[in-house]
Amino acid sequence: MRYQFISKLLFLTLLPITTQALELSWVGCGITRNAFMADLAAAYKDETGVDITIAGGGATKGIREITANQADIGGACRFKLDSSRVEASANMIPVAWDALVVVVHNSNPIESISLVQLRELYRGKITNWSQLGGADQPLELLIRKGKISGVGYTLRQHLFEDPKASFISKHEFPSSGPLEKTVEKNPNAIAVTGIASAHKRDFKILKLEGKEPSFEKIRTGNYLLYRPLYLVHNRHSPNSRESDRFIQFALGPKGREIIRQNDVVPYFDGMLLLQKRMEHWKQFVREALAKQ
């Protein structure tokens, strides 16, 4: 019996060991994905061995697939909607600050745009580049489809203080990626996107009110259009504990350094923005409107 037991033990120790490595899924905001998610996921895998698959689809998808337990972690460039039951259970964790920037083709001579001009652009009152000091050429405003995309929702709040405001344009895009690629190719295009992903593209970023969206200006609130970028977590999902570990990694020293290396301001680096954000913006909007 003793020899049979030893033989079985030896046999079992010689069998190949097959373990199922944990894999997380991330889905959501294309701006967050393009900015730093790939680098964060790679660094987390190096440290823990946990692989994270990354898919885009927009902020709304990033929130709603998490609440439906269809993904482990979401990415969003807007907060959850108070009026939405579908989004109510999402746990939103801010990890970075993103600036919204006006972008045009590299050949465009325009260097800056004002807040009033940006409002008029989205109201359909600016349709030719000559109205912005450029050539006598038709202007094509590119916008995100729907009213609750991350960029579109934030712009409606900031420019019009109305999340239901209508943008006047014939050129709608389902996500930020195709919109940004069109700006790279179309000399007449103009659009707004996040600085977090704009740095990875080949087009011109305009100044807003004469101010460049530099890292320091965003960090201190001296650039006007900014918003948080979120990771979205569901405490009741099967991989909730590992998802939370990844989020803590993103908020920790290594994660913040990776975000900085991608020219994005980590959330805790821009704590002044929490105090400035709403009152600073509303004051500026009212002053700008008074000049019209």
C-alpha positions as CSV (number, residue, x, y, z in Angstrom):
1,M,0.0,0.0,0.0
2,R,2.8,2.3,0.9
3,Y,4.5,1.9,-2.5
4,Q,1.1,2.4,-4.3
5,F,0.6,5.7,-2.4
6,I,4.1,6.9,-3.3
7,S,3.6,5.9,-7.0
8,K,0.3,7.9,-7.1
9,L,2.0,10.9,-5.5
10,L,4.8,10.9,-8.0
11,F,2.3,10.5,-10.8
12,L,0.3,13.5,-9.6
13,T,3.4,15.7,-9.2
14,L,4.4,15.0,-12.8
15,L,1.1,16.1,-14.2
16,P,1.1,19.5,-16.0
17,I,-0.2,22.3,-13.8
18,T,-3.1,24.2,-15.5
19,T,-4.2,27.4,-13.7
20,Q,-6.7,29.8,-15.1
21,A,-5.2,33.3,-14.9
22,L,-7.6,36.0,-13.9
23,E,-8.5,38.4,-16.7
24,L,-10.3,41.7,-16.3
25,S,-12.3,43.6,-19.0
26,W,-12.3,47.4,-19.4
27,V,-14.8,49.2,-21.6
28,G,-15.7,52.9,-22.1
29,C,-14.5,56.3,-23.0
30,G,-12.2,56.4,-26.1
31,I,-10.4,59.4,-24.8
32,T,-9.4,57.6,-21.6
33,R,-8.5,54.5,-23.5
34,N,-6.2,56.4,-25.9
35,A,-4.7,58.5,-23.2
36,F,-3.4,56.2,-20.5
37,M,-5.4,53.0,-20.1
38,A,-3.1,50.8,-22.2
39,D,0.0,51.9,-20.2
40,L,-1.8,51.4,-16.9
41,A,-3.0,47.9,-17.9
42,A,0.5,46.9,-19.0
43,A,2.1,48.1,-15.8
44,Y,-0.6,46.3,-13.7
45,K,0.0,43.1,-15.6
46,D,3.8,43.4,-15.0
47,E,3.1,43.8,-11.3
48,T,0.3,41.3,-10.7
49,G,0.1,39.0,-13.8
50,V,-3.5,40.1,-14.3
51,D,-4.4,40.8,-17.9
52,I,-6.9,43.6,-18.8
53,T,-8.6,43.6,-22.1
54,I,-9.5,47.1,-23.4
55,A,-12.4,48.1,-25.6
56,G,-13.9,51.5,-26.4
57,G,-17.4,52.5,-27.1
58,G,-17.9,55.8,-25.2
59,A,-18.6,57.0,-21.7
60,T,-22.2,55.8,-21.6
61,K,-21.2,52.3,-22.5
62,G,-18.4,52.5,-19.9
63,I,-21.0,53.2,-17.2
64,R,-23.9,51.0,-18.3
65,E,-22.0,47.9,-19.1
66,I,-20.5,48.0,-15.6
67,T,-23.9,48.3,-14.0
68,A,-25.2,45.4,-16.1
69,N,-22.1,43.2,-15.1
70,Q,-21.0,43.0,-18.8
71,A,-17.5,44.3,-18.0
72,D,-15.3,44.5,-14.9
73,I,-14.1,48.2,-15.1
74,G,-15.5,51.1,-17.0
75,G,-14.0,54.4,-18.3
76,A,-16.1,57.6,-18.4
77,C,-15.4,61.2,-19.2
78,R,-18.7,62.3,-17.6
79,F,-20.5,61.6,-14.3
80,K,-23.4,59.3,-14.2
81,L,-26.8,60.9,-15.0
82,D,-29.0,61.7,-12.0
83,S,-32.1,60.9,-14.0
84,S,-30.9,57.4,-15.1
85,R,-31.9,54.3,-13.2
86,V,-29.6,52.3,-15.4
87,E,-26.6,54.3,-14.2
88,A,-27.6,54.7,-10.5
89,S,-25.5,51.8,-9.1
90,A,-22.2,52.8,-10.8
91,N,-19.4,53.7,-8.5
92,M,-17.5,56.6,-10.1
93,I,-13.9,57.1,-9.1
94,P,-12.1,60.2,-10.5
95,V,-8.5,59.4,-11.6
96,A,-7.4,62.3,-13.8
97,W,-8.3,65.7,-15.2
98,D,-8.9,66.2,-18.9
99,A,-9.1,69.4,-20.9
100,L,-11.5,69.8,-23.7
101,V,-9.7,71.3,-26.7
102,V,-10.7,72.7,-30.1
103,V,-8.8,70.9,-32.8
104,V,-8.3,71.6,-36.6
105,H,-6.3,70.3,-39.5
106,N,-2.5,71.0,-39.3
107,S,-2.8,73.2,-42.4
108,N,-5.3,75.6,-40.8
109,P,-3.8,79.1,-40.1
110,I,-6.1,79.7,-37.1
111,E,-4.3,79.7,-33.8
112,S,-6.9,80.7,-31.2
113,I,-10.7,80.8,-30.7
114,S,-12.7,82.6,-28.1
115,L,-15.4,81.2,-25.8
116,V,-18.1,83.4,-27.5
117,Q,-16.9,82.1,-31.0
118,L,-17.1,78.5,-29.7
119,R,-20.7,79.1,-28.6
120,E,-21.6,80.6,-31.9
121,L,-20.0,77.7,-33.7
122,Y,-22.2,75.2,-32.0
123,R,-25.3,77.3,-32.5
124,G,-24.7,77.1,-36.2
125,K,-23.9,80.8,-36.6
126,I,-20.3,80.3,-37.8
127,T,-20.2,78.3,-41.0
128,N,-17.2,79.8,-42.8
129,W,-13.5,80.1,-41.8
130,S,-13.5,83.8,-42.7
131,Q,-15.7,84.4,-39.6
132,L,-12.8,83.2,-37.5
133,G,-10.1,85.1,-39.3
134,G,-9.3,82.3,-41.8
135,A,-9.7,81.8,-45.5
136,D,-13.1,82.1,-47.3
137,Q,-13.8,78.3,-47.1
138,P,-16.8,76.4,-45.7
139,L,-16.3,75.2,-42.1
140,E,-17.4,71.7,-41.1
141,L,-18.2,71.2,-37.4
142,L,-17.8,67.6,-36.3
143,I,-19.8,66.5,-33.2
144,R,-20.5,63.4,-31.2
145,K,-23.8,61.7,-31.8
146,G,-26.4,62.1,-29.1
147,K,-26.5,64.4,-26.1
148,I,-24.9,62.2,-23.4
149,S,-21.5,61.4,-24.8
150,G,-18.7,62.5,-22.5
151,V,-17.5,65.4,-24.7
152,G,-21.0,66.4,-25.8
153,Y,-22.6,66.4,-22.3
154,T,-19.7,68.4,-20.8
155,L,-19.8,71.0,-23.7
156,R,-23.5,71.5,-23.2
157,Q,-23.1,72.1,-19.5
158,H,-20.1,74.4,-20.0
159,L,-21.1,76.4,-23.0
160,F,-24.8,76.7,-22.5
161,E,-25.5,75.5,-18.9
162,D,-28.1,73.2,-20.5
163,P,-27.4,69.4,-21.0
164,K,-30.2,69.3,-23.5
165,A,-28.9,72.1,-25.8
166,S,-28.9,71.3,-29.5
167,F,-25.7,71.5,-31.6
168,I,-26.1,72.5,-35.2
169,S,-24.1,70.2,-37.5
170,K,-24.5,67.6,-40.3
171,H,-21.4,65.7,-39.3
172,E,-22.1,63.3,-36.4
173,F,-19.8,60.6,-35.1
174,P,-20.5,57.6,-32.9
175,S,-17.2,58.0,-30.9
176,S,-14.2,60.2,-30.5
177,G,-11.8,58.0,-32.5
178,P,-13.4,58.4,-35.9
179,L,-14.0,62.1,-35.2
180,E,-10.3,62.7,-34.4
181,K,-9.2,60.8,-37.5
182,T,-11.4,62.9,-39.7
183,V,-9.9,66.1,-38.3
184,E,-6.4,64.8,-39.2
185,K,-7.5,64.4,-42.9
186,N,-10.1,67.2,-43.5
187,P,-8.7,70.7,-43.9
188,N,-12.1,72.2,-43.3
189,A,-12.9,70.3,-40.1
190,I,-13.1,71.6,-36.6
191,A,-14.1,69.7,-33.5
192,V,-13.7,69.4,-29.7
193,T,-12.1,66.4,-28.0
194,G,-10.1,65.6,-24.9
195,I,-6.5,66.7,-24.6
196,A,-5.8,63.3,-23.1
197,S,-6.2,61.7,-26.5
198,A,-5.5,64.7,-28.7
199,H,-1.8,64.5,-27.8
200,K,-1.7,61.1,-29.7
201,R,-3.1,62.7,-32.9
202,D,-1.6,64.6,-35.8
203,F,-3.6,67.8,-35.8
204,K,-3.5,71.4,-34.4
205,I,-4.8,72.2,-31.0
206,L,-6.1,75.8,-30.8
207,K,-5.7,78.1,-27.9
208,L,-8.9,79.0,-26.0
209,E,-9.1,82.7,-25.1
210,G,-5.4,82.9,-25.9
211,K,-4.5,80.2,-23.4
212,E,-2.8,76.9,-24.3
213,P,-4.1,73.7,-22.6
214,S,-0.7,73.0,-21.0
215,F,-0.3,70.5,-18.2
216,E,0.3,73.3,-15.7
217,K,-2.6,75.4,-16.9
218,I,-4.9,72.5,-16.6
219,R,-3.6,71.5,-13.2
220,T,-4.1,75.0,-11.7
221,G,-7.4,75.7,-13.4
222,N,-6.0,78.5,-15.7
223,Y,-7.3,76.7,-18.7
224,L,-11.1,77.0,-18.9
225,L,-12.5,73.7,-20.2
226,Y,-11.7,70.8,-18.0
227,R,-13.5,67.8,-16.5
228,P,-12.6,64.6,-14.5
229,L,-12.0,61.3,-16.1
230,Y,-13.4,58.4,-14.1
231,L,-12.9,54.7,-13.6
232,V,-16.3,53.0,-13.0
233,H,-16.6,50.1,-10.6
234,N,-19.5,47.8,-9.6
235,R,-19.1,46.4,-6.0
236,H,-21.3,43.5,-6.9
237,S,-19.5,42.2,-10.0
238,P,-17.8,38.8,-9.8
239,N,-14.3,40.3,-10.1
240,S,-15.0,43.3,-7.9
241,R,-12.0,42.8,-5.6
242,E,-9.5,42.6,-8.4
243,S,-11.1,45.6,-10.2
244,D,-10.8,47.6,-7.0
245,R,-7.1,46.6,-6.7
246,F,-6.5,47.9,-10.2
247,I,-8.3,51.2,-9.4
248,Q,-6.2,51.6,-6.3
249,F,-3.1,51.0,-8.4
250,A,-4.2,53.7,-10.9
251,L,-4.6,56.1,-7.9
252,G,-1.3,55.1,-6.3
253,P,2.2,56.5,-7.0
254,K,3.0,54.2,-10.0
255,G,-0.4,54.8,-11.6
256,R,-0.2,58.6,-11.2
257,E,3.3,58.7,-12.7
258,I,2.0,56.7,-15.7
259,I,-0.8,59.2,-16.2
260,R,1.7,62.1,-15.9
261,Q,3.9,60.5,-18.5
262,N,1.0,60.6,-20.9
263,D,0.7,64.4,-20.4
264,V,-2.5,64.0,-18.3
265,V,-3.0,65.5,-14.9
266,P,-3.7,62.9,-12.1
267,Y,-6.8,63.7,-10.1
268,F,-4.9,64.3,-6.9
269,D,-2.4,66.6,-8.6
270,G,-5.3,69.0,-9.5
271,M,-7.1,69.3,-6.2
272,L,-7.4,73.1,-6.6
273,L,-9.7,72.4,-9.5
274,L,-12.3,71.0,-7.1
275,Q,-12.7,74.5,-5.5
276,K,-12.4,76.5,-8.7
277,R,-14.4,74.3,-11.1
278,M,-18.0,75.4,-11.0
279,E,-17.8,79.0,-9.6
280,H,-14.8,79.9,-11.9
281,W,-16.6,78.5,-15.0
282,K,-20.0,80.1,-14.3
283,Q,-18.5,83.5,-13.6
284,F,-16.5,83.3,-16.9
285,V,-19.6,82.2,-18.9
286,R,-21.6,85.1,-17.6
287,E,-18.9,87.7,-18.3
288,A,-18.5,86.3,-21.8
289,L,-22.2,86.4,-22.4
290,A,-22.4,90.0,-21.3
291,K,-19.9,90.9,-24.0
292,Q,-22.2,89.6,-26.8
